[in-house]
Amino acid sequence: MNSIDRGLRNATHWLALIGFAGLFLLALMTTVDVLMRWLFSAPLHGVNDVSAVVMGVVIACCIPANLAERKNISVEILGAMAGARTSLALSAFSSVVVLVFISLMAWQFVPFTQGVYRSGRETWVLAWPIWPWWSAATLLLIFAAIVQAANLIRDLMALFVGRGTGPRRSAAPDEFDDR
């Protein structure tokens, strides 16, 4: 399980890097478009088209890394008060909830993407087909569900078997600790 888990997490880091590179290119393209409009009254045609299709993929690239690193918001007061076993159980429960949510989201993207494909929708200026971009976002969400399933397995192993790494939380010091 550790090698699969490590491979998934490495893949999420690369996807996030691709997502941030795409975001950087969009920002660069927008900057050039603004400068071209301002200096030469000659905008780059299709910047909005590119932004509209790429932004969904950029966001979807970062979701698996967010899940892999457990960067979602969590409140751990009840688990801390109730003890380690309860904390592990609550982490497993939250992993189930997140897995259900991400799976439902990915599941709903499939028929949406199929509808976009069947309709033959294209971007307005560049006439790019939209379905490949939504297909990529859908596949990335399915991958995010797989990453979250690995999180759940890790949490269940920590709870029931006592092995595994258990939930990984931030190592930031408690700013409210009065010691």
TIPATI-645551 format. One record per residue: residue number from 0; x, z, y of N, C-alpha, C in turn. Coordinates in Angstrom, 3 decimals, always signed. Layout:
BEGIN
[NUM, [X, Z, Y], [X, Z, Y], [X, Z, Y]]
...
***
This chain:
BEGIN
[0, [+0.820, +0.000, -1.196], [+0.000, +0.000, +0.000], [+0.867, +0.000, +1.264]]
[1, [+2.010, +0.686, +1.214], [+2.854, +0.761, +2.399], [+3.374, -0.602, +2.836]]
[2, [+3.759, -1.460, +1.882], [+4.278, -2.775, +2.264], [+3.167, -3.652, +2.845]]
[3, [+1.963, -3.555, +2.292], [+0.834, -4.309, +2.843], [+0.515, -3.800, +4.249]]
[4, [+0.482, -2.485, +4.379], [+0.193, -1.857, +5.667], [+1.240, -2.264, +6.706]]
[5, [+2.491, -2.244, +6.326], [+3.584, -2.619, +7.227], [+3.465, -4.096, +7.617]]
[6, [+3.141, -4.942, +6.644], [+2.965, -6.374, +6.924], [+1.813, -6.640, +7.881]]
[7, [+0.695, -5.932, +7.673], [-0.443, -6.077, +8.582], [-0.062, -5.671, +10.002]]
[8, [+0.628, -4.549, +10.110], [+0.998, -4.048, +11.430], [+2.013, -4.963, +12.124]]
[9, [+2.938, -5.529, +11.370], [+3.876, -6.504, +11.953], [+3.124, -7.734, +12.455]]
[10, [+2.166, -8.195, +11.673], [+1.371, -9.358, +12.084], [+0.588, -9.053, +13.356]]
[11, [+0.061, -7.830, +13.468], [-0.699, -7.486, +14.677], [+0.197, -7.488, +15.912]]
[12, [+1.437, -7.064, +15.747], [+2.350, -7.079, +16.889], [+2.637, -8.507, +17.350]]
[13, [+2.826, -9.418, +16.399], [+3.078, -10.807, +16.749], [+1.851, -11.431, +17.406]]
[14, [+0.665, -11.102, +16.887], [-0.555, -11.635, +17.500], [-0.723, -11.128, +18.929]]
[15, [-0.435, -9.854, +19.143], [-0.528, -9.309, +20.499], [+0.466, -10.000, +21.426]]
[16, [+1.647, -10.280, +20.920], [+2.641, -10.997, +21.718], [+2.137, -12.395, +22.075]]
[17, [+1.533, -13.070, +21.129], [+0.948, -14.394, +21.393], [-0.158, -14.273, +22.436]]
[18, [-0.984, -13.239, +22.292], [-2.057, -13.017, +23.263], [-1.530, -12.779, +24.659]]
[19, [-0.508, -11.945, +24.781], [+0.063, -11.680, +26.096], [+0.765, -12.909, +26.669]]
[20, [+1.369, -13.709, +25.818], [+1.974, -14.958, +26.285], [+0.892, -15.897, +26.819]]
[21, [-0.231, -15.967, +26.109], [-1.351, -16.776, +26.587], [-1.891, -16.270, +27.911]]
[22, [-1.970, -14.964, +28.055], [-2.430, -14.375, +29.311], [-1.452, -14.686, +30.444]]
[23, [-0.170, -14.603, +30.145], [+0.850, -14.928, +31.147], [+0.733, -16.390, +31.580]]
[24, [+0.548, -17.288, +30.616], [+0.412, -18.705, +30.954], [-0.843, -18.959, +31.787]]
[25, [-1.929, -18.261, +31.479], [-3.137, -18.397, +32.293], [-2.895, -17.922, +33.717]]
[26, [-2.209, -16.790, +33.855], [-1.906, -16.270, +35.193], [-1.006, -17.241, +35.959]]
[27, [-0.028, -17.799, +35.262], [+0.875, -18.762, +35.890], [+0.113, -20.017, +36.327]]
[28, [-0.760, -20.487, +35.464], [-1.545, -21.668, +35.776], [-2.469, -21.421, +36.973]]
[29, [-3.073, -20.240, +37.008], [-3.942, -19.888, +38.123], [-3.155, -19.795, +39.420]]
[30, [-1.971, -19.213, +39.356], [-1.115, -19.112, +40.544], [-0.728, -20.492, +41.057]]
[31, [-0.331, -21.366, +40.161], [+0.038, -22.735, +40.564], [-1.180, -23.438, +41.160]]
[32, [-2.350, -23.236, +40.562], [-3.575, -23.848, +41.079], [-3.856, -23.375, +42.507]]
[33, [-3.742, -22.068, +42.743], [-3.988, -21.523, +44.083], [-2.969, -22.083, +45.079]]
[34, [-1.707, -22.106, +44.685], [-0.677, -22.643, +45.581], [-0.898, -24.130, +45.879]]
[35, [-1.270, -24.880, +44.882], [-1.528, -26.310, +45.064], [-2.716, -26.523, +46.006]]
[36, [-3.740, -25.699, +45.864], [-4.904, -25.797, +46.761], [-4.496, -25.462, +48.197]]
[37, [-3.724, -24.412, +48.335], [-3.365, -23.923, +49.656], [-2.380, -24.853, +50.366]]
[38, [-1.341, -25.262, +49.649], [-0.286, -26.054, +50.272], [-0.623, -27.538, +50.401]]
[39, [-1.271, -28.096, +49.386], [-1.450, -29.549, +49.351], [-2.908, -29.989, +49.251]]
[40, [-3.833, -29.041, +49.251], [-5.260, -29.351, +49.057], [-5.463, -30.197, +47.805]]
[41, [-4.691, -29.895, +46.791], [-4.747, -30.642, +45.527], [-4.776, -29.649, +44.358]]
[42, [-5.950, -29.212, +43.964], [-6.020, -28.231, +42.876], [-5.650, -28.838, +41.524]]
[43, [-5.249, -27.980, +40.623], [-5.061, -28.411, +39.235], [-6.435, -28.529, +38.596]]
[44, [-6.762, -29.668, +38.094], [-8.078, -29.866, +37.497], [-8.100, -29.284, +36.085]]
[45, [-9.142, -28.554, +35.797], [-9.334, -28.021, +34.453], [-8.827, -26.613, +34.241]]
[46, [-8.351, -25.950, +35.286], [-7.857, -24.578, +35.118], [-8.977, -23.667, +34.614]]
[47, [-10.170, -23.839, +35.178], [-11.297, -23.024, +34.715], [-11.647, -23.324, +33.267]]
[48, [-11.538, -24.577, +32.865], [-11.798, -24.944, +31.470], [-10.829, -24.251, +30.525]]
[49, [-9.553, -24.318, +30.873], [-8.527, -23.696, +30.033], [-8.750, -22.190, +29.976]]
[50, [-9.007, -21.595, +31.124], [-9.229, -20.149, +31.184], [-10.436, -19.741, +30.342]]
[51, [-11.495, -20.522, +30.415], [-12.725, -20.188, +29.687], [-12.522, -20.179, +28.173]]
[52, [-11.740, -21.099, +27.661], [-11.574, -21.168, +26.207], [-10.434, -20.289, +25.700]]
[53, [-9.393, -20.132, +26.511], [-8.229, -19.373, +26.058], [-8.455, -17.861, +26.158]]
[54, [-9.227, -17.417, +27.122], [-9.390, -15.980, +27.348], [-9.981, -15.262, +26.131]]
[55, [-10.936, -15.850, +25.470], [-11.501, -15.229, +24.269], [-10.470, -15.063, +23.167]]
[56, [-9.615, -16.044, +23.006], [-8.562, -15.969, +21.990], [-7.525, -14.921, +22.382]]
[57, [-7.186, -14.877, +23.672], [-6.211, -13.896, +24.154], [-6.716, -12.475, +23.860]]
[58, [-7.965, -12.221, +24.172], [-8.537, -10.895, +23.922], [-8.572, -10.606, +22.428]]
[59, [-9.016, -11.580, +21.639], [-9.104, -11.378, +20.185], [-7.729, -11.175, +19.555]]
[60, [-6.680, -11.717, +20.152], [-5.320, -11.513, +19.635], [-4.895, -10.048, +19.750]]
[61, [-5.403, -9.363, +20.749], [-4.970, -7.982, +20.998], [-5.778, -6.938, +20.242]]
[62, [-6.954, -7.278, +19.770], [-7.805, -6.305, +19.073], [-7.158, -5.778, +17.793]]
[63, [-6.587, -6.627, +16.921], [-5.956, -6.075, +15.713], [-4.819, -5.095, +16.018]]
[64, [-4.003, -5.387, +17.031], [-2.905, -4.478, +17.388], [-3.451, -3.158, +17.912]]
[65, [-4.507, -3.228, +18.690], [-5.137, -2.010, +19.189], [-5.604, -1.143, +18.034]]
[66, [-6.227, -1.765, +17.048], [-6.705, -1.012, +15.885], [-5.547, -0.496, +15.043]]
[67, [-4.528, -1.323, +14.847], [-3.391, -0.913, +14.017], [-2.671, +0.289, +14.602]]
[68, [-2.562, +0.319, +15.907], [-1.866, +1.419, +16.573], [-2.810, +2.559, +16.958]]
[69, [-4.077, +2.393, +16.628], [-5.112, +3.402, +16.928], [-5.088, +3.786, +18.402]]
[70, [-5.162, +2.785, +19.233], [-5.142, +3.003, +20.676], [-6.546, +3.178, +21.253]]
[71, [-7.529, +3.330, +20.381], [-8.881, +3.551, +20.855], [-9.042, +4.993, +21.342]]
[72, [-10.032, +5.213, +22.153], [-10.279, +6.538, +22.717], [-10.799, +7.461, +21.620]]
[73, [-10.266, +8.673, +21.582], [-10.752, +9.637, +20.609], [-10.755, +11.028, +21.225]]
[74, [-11.693, +11.824, +20.770], [-11.791, +13.220, +21.196], [-11.575, +14.054, +19.941]]
[75, [-10.545, +14.873, +19.951], [-10.142, +15.589, +18.739], [-10.366, +17.096, +18.822]]
[76, [-11.202, +17.531, +19.740], [-11.410, +18.967, +19.927], [-12.039, +19.595, +18.691]]
[77, [-13.111, +18.987, +18.172], [-13.792, +19.561, +17.010], [-12.866, +19.646, +15.804]]
[78, [-12.112, +18.582, +15.557], [-11.176, +18.582, +14.435], [-10.097, +19.633, +14.587]]
[79, [-9.613, +19.800, +15.813], [-8.573, +20.804, +16.057], [-9.116, +22.218, +15.862]]
[80, [-10.364, +22.426, +16.245], [-10.966, +23.761, +16.099], [-11.326, +24.065, +14.646]]
[81, [-11.726, +23.056, +13.909], [-12.224, +23.274, +12.555], [-11.140, +23.239, +11.488]]
[82, [-9.958, +22.773, +11.799], [-8.878, +22.759, +10.826], [-8.459, +21.367, +10.409]]
[83, [-7.367, +21.342, +9.656], [-6.740, +20.069, +9.279], [-7.639, +19.225, +8.388]]
[84, [-8.274, +19.835, +7.412], [-9.123, +19.072, +6.480], [-10.306, +18.439, +7.215]]
[85, [-10.937, +19.200, +8.097], [-12.056, +18.662, +8.863], [-11.571, +17.562, +9.795]]
[86, [-10.399, +17.738, +10.375], [-9.826, +16.713, +11.242], [-9.610, +15.413, +10.468]]
[87, [-9.108, +15.513, +9.248], [-8.922, +14.327, +8.405], [-10.256, +13.679, +8.063]]
[88, [-11.268, +14.505, +7.782], [-12.600, +13.980, +7.463], [-13.204, +13.273, +8.676]]
[89, [-13.034, +13.844, +9.855], [-13.546, +13.212, +11.063], [-12.808, +11.909, +11.364]]
[90, [-11.517, +11.876, +11.100], [-10.753, +10.633, +11.285], [-11.247, +9.548, +10.334]]
[91, [-11.511, +9.938, +9.096], [-12.032, +8.970, +8.123], [-13.415, +8.474, +8.556]]
[92, [-14.247, +9.395, +9.037], [-15.575, +9.003, +9.500], [-15.468, +8.035, +10.678]]
[93, [-14.594, +8.336, +11.625], [-14.443, +7.438, +12.775], [-13.897, +6.080, +12.337]]
[94, [-13.046, +6.068, +11.317], [-12.546, +4.791, +10.794], [-13.675, +3.966, +10.186]]
[95, [-14.610, +4.638, +9.518], [-15.768, +3.936, +8.958], [-16.604, +3.329, +10.080]]
[96, [-16.853, +4.109, +11.124], [-17.670, +3.626, +12.244], [-17.018, +2.420, +12.913]]
[97, [-15.720, +2.503, +13.159], [-15.013, +1.386, +13.793], [-15.019, +0.174, +12.868]]
[98, [-14.819, +0.382, +11.572], [-14.844, -0.731, +10.623], [-16.213, -1.409, +10.615]]
[99, [-17.264, -0.634, +10.608], [-18.614, -1.213, +10.629], [-18.818, -2.022, +11.913]]
[100, [-18.414, -1.445, +13.042], [-18.591, -2.142, +14.322], [-17.819, -3.458, +14.357]]
[101, [-16.536, -3.419, +14.009], [-15.710, -4.641, +14.052], [-16.222, -5.665, +13.040]]
[102, [-16.639, -5.206, +11.874], [-17.166, -6.128, +10.860], [-18.453, -6.794, +11.334]]
[103, [-19.343, -6.020, +11.948], [-20.580, -6.600, +12.473], [-20.283, -7.609, +13.581]]
[104, [-19.322, -7.281, +14.420], [-18.956, -8.192, +15.492], [-18.407, -9.507, +14.906]]
[105, [-17.502, -9.395, +13.951], [-16.943, -10.598, +13.318], [-18.039, -11.391, +12.606]]
[106, [-18.934, -10.676, +11.940], [-20.027, -11.305, +11.217], [-20.920, -12.094, +12.174]]
[107, [-21.157, -11.575, +13.365], [-21.985, -12.272, +14.345], [-21.251, -13.445, +15.004]]
[108, [-19.935, -13.390, +15.031], [-19.173, -14.504, +15.591], [-19.250, -15.740, +14.692]]
[109, [-19.412, -15.542, +13.394], [-19.442, -16.685, +12.469], [-20.603, -17.624, +12.782]]
[110, [-21.870, -17.146, +12.818], [-22.944, -18.097, +13.136], [-22.872, -18.644, +14.564]]
[111, [-22.352, -17.829, +15.492], [-22.179, -18.331, +16.857], [-21.209, -19.508, +16.868]]
[112, [-20.082, -19.347, +16.185], [-19.080, -20.412, +16.133], [-19.637, -21.645, +15.427]]
[113, [-20.409, -21.433, +14.373], [-21.037, -22.564, +13.685], [-21.987, -23.311, +14.618]]
[114, [-22.731, -22.563, +15.418], [-23.645, -23.182, +16.376], [-22.909, -23.976, +17.444]]
[115, [-21.784, -23.431, +17.916], [-20.973, -24.143, +18.909], [-20.430, -25.428, +18.292]]
[116, [-20.023, -25.368, +17.036], [-19.514, -26.556, +16.349], [-20.615, -27.618, +16.206]]
[117, [-21.781, -27.185, +15.729], [-22.890, -28.134, +15.521], [-23.368, -28.756, +16.829]]
[118, [-23.308, -27.985, +17.912], [-23.796, -28.509, +19.193], [-22.817, -29.497, +19.823]]
[119, [-21.558, -29.452, +19.405], [-20.559, -30.367, +19.963], [-20.206, -30.038, +21.403]]
[120, [-20.391, -28.787, +21.793], [-20.105, -28.388, +23.173], [-18.638, -28.622, +23.520]]
[121, [-18.439, -29.019, +24.766], [-17.097, -29.288, +25.285], [-16.933, -28.616, +26.628]]
[122, [-15.671, -28.455, +27.037], [-15.425, -27.928, +28.376], [-15.863, -28.972, +29.393]]
[123, [-16.161, -28.510, +30.583], [-16.782, -29.357, +31.586], [-15.846, -30.430, +32.134]]
[124, [-14.639, -30.068, +32.506], [-13.734, -31.014, +33.157], [-12.848, -31.751, +32.152]]
[125, [-12.218, -31.003, +31.265], [-11.257, -31.593, +30.332], [-11.894, -32.176, +29.074]]
[126, [-13.162, -31.840, +28.849], [-13.910, -32.318, +27.668], [-13.239, -31.900, +26.356]]
[127, [-12.657, -30.694, +26.340], [-12.103, -30.149, +25.105], [-13.244, -29.597, +24.253]]
[128, [-13.193, -29.810, +22.950], [-14.195, -29.153, +22.097], [-13.987, -27.637, +22.124]]
[129, [-15.085, -26.904, +22.174], [-15.009, -25.450, +22.303], [-14.875, -24.764, +20.950]]
[130, [-15.384, -25.383, +19.893], [-15.444, -24.697, +18.591], [-14.093, -24.256, +18.042]]
[131, [-12.976, -25.012, +18.236], [-11.712, -24.507, +17.661], [-11.286, -23.171, +18.273]]
[132, [-11.553, -22.980, +19.533], [-11.170, -21.747, +20.215], [-12.001, -20.571, +19.693]]
[133, [-13.305, -20.804, +19.528], [-14.158, -19.743, +18.983], [-13.846, -19.495, +17.513]]
[134, [-13.429, -20.524, +16.810], [-13.016, -20.326, +15.413], [-11.796, -19.426, +15.334]]
[135, [-10.838, -19.649, +16.226], [-9.639, -18.798, +16.251], [-10.019, -17.358, +16.577]]
[136, [-10.888, -17.161, +17.561], [-11.323, -15.809, +17.915], [-12.051, -15.144, +16.746]]
[137, [-12.856, -15.904, +16.044], [-13.587, -15.370, +14.885], [-12.621, -14.950, +13.786]]
[138, [-11.641, -15.788, +13.485], [-10.653, -15.436, +12.462], [-9.848, -14.205, +12.862]]
[139, [-9.543, -14.081, +14.140], [-8.807, -12.903, +14.610], [-9.656, -11.639, +14.478]]
[140, [-10.949, -11.740, +14.704], [-11.827, -10.581, +14.518], [-11.955, -10.221, +13.040]]
[141, [-11.990, -11.213, +12.183], [-12.014, -10.938, +10.737], [-10.714, -10.236, +10.337]]
[142, [-9.604, -10.693, +10.880], [-8.326, -10.027, +10.618], [-8.343, -8.598, +11.153]]
[143, [-8.959, -8.386, +12.307], [-9.079, -7.032, +12.869], [-9.872, -6.131, +11.912]]
[144, [-10.896, -6.664, +11.287], [-11.667, -5.879, +10.313], [-10.805, -5.517, +9.102]]
[145, [-9.939, -6.429, +8.687], [-9.027, -6.140, +7.575], [-8.046, -5.038, +7.966]]
[146, [-7.535, -5.106, +9.184], [-6.619, -4.062, +9.675], [-7.338, -2.719, +9.703]]
[147, [-8.577, -2.711, +10.163], [-9.320, -1.456, +10.210], [-9.634, -0.946, +8.805]]
[148, [-9.862, -1.842, +7.860], [-10.063, -1.420, +6.470], [-8.805, -0.730, +5.936]]
[149, [-7.635, -1.243, +6.324], [-6.378, -0.589, +5.928], [-6.268, +0.792, +6.562]]
[150, [-6.712, +0.928, +7.816], [-6.741, +2.245, +8.458], [-7.632, +3.208, +7.685]]
[151, [-8.790, +2.717, +7.291], [-9.724, +3.555, +6.541], [-9.122, +3.980, +5.206]]
[152, [-8.481, +3.068, +4.513], [-7.849, +3.405, +3.235], [-6.783, +4.479, +3.451]]
[153, [-5.999, +4.322, +4.500], [-4.968, +5.310, +4.798], [-5.606, +6.684, +5.097]]
[154, [-6.675, +6.682, +5.865], [-7.357, +7.938, +6.189], [-7.962, +8.592, +4.945]]
[155, [-8.538, +7.773, +4.071], [-9.131, +8.320, +2.839], [-8.054, +8.857, +1.906]]
[156, [-6.921, +8.171, +1.857], [-5.822, +8.675, +1.035], [-5.321, +10.012, +1.572]]
[157, [-5.224, +10.133, +2.875], [-4.785, +11.394, +3.473], [-5.795, +12.506, +3.208]]
[158, [-7.071, +12.165, +3.203], [-8.120, +13.162, +3.003], [-8.242, +13.589, +1.545]]
[159, [-8.308, +12.632, +0.632], [-8.608, +12.952, -0.757], [-7.387, +13.124, -1.648]]
[160, [-6.332, +12.390, -1.359], [-5.162, +12.428, -2.224], [-4.057, +13.282, -1.607]]
[161, [-4.097, +13.389, -0.285], [-3.050, +14.146, +0.382], [-1.802, +13.334, +0.605]]
[162, [-1.863, +12.028, +0.257], [-0.740, +11.132, +0.495], [-1.076, +10.222, +1.658]]
[163, [-0.136, +9.417, +1.995], [-0.350, +8.467, +3.083], [+0.023, +9.117, +4.392]]
[164, [-0.019, +8.320, +5.395], [+0.395, +8.824, +6.692], [-0.739, +9.501, +7.428]]
[165, [-1.970, +9.260, +6.994], [-3.087, +9.848, +7.709], [-3.227, +9.205, +9.066]]
[166, [-4.073, +9.768, +9.869], [-4.287, +9.159, +11.172], [-3.060, +9.283, +12.058]]
[167, [-2.734, +8.199, +12.731], [-1.608, +8.213, +13.666], [-2.178, +8.358, +15.063]]
[168, [-1.860, +9.426, +15.686], [-2.311, +9.671, +17.049], [-1.110, +9.627, +17.976]]
[169, [-1.379, +9.646, +19.246], [-0.276, +9.571, +20.195], [+0.550, +10.852, +20.126]]
[170, [+1.816, +10.706, +20.382], [+2.728, +11.842, +20.332], [+2.916, +12.451, +21.721]]
[171, [+2.023, +12.123, +22.642], [+2.131, +12.650, +24.005], [+1.900, +14.152, +23.986]]
[172, [+2.648, +14.898, +24.778], [+2.459, +16.342, +24.808], [+1.104, +16.688, +25.389]]
[173, [+0.582, +17.790, +24.927], [-0.716, +18.241, +25.389], [-0.566, +18.761, +26.824]]
[174, [-1.167, +18.063, +27.759], [-0.987, +18.462, +29.147], [-1.768, +19.709, +29.509]]
[175, [-2.654, +20.152, +28.627], [-3.434, +21.346, +28.915], [-2.902, +22.575, +28.165]]
[176, [-1.790, +22.403, +27.491], [-1.229, +23.516, +26.729], [-0.546, +24.494, +27.694]]
[177, [-0.974, +25.750, +27.646], [-0.474, +26.760, +28.591], [+0.740, +27.526, +28.087]]
[178, [+1.278, +27.143, +26.953], [+2.402, +27.908, +26.403], [+3.606, +27.876, +27.236]]
***
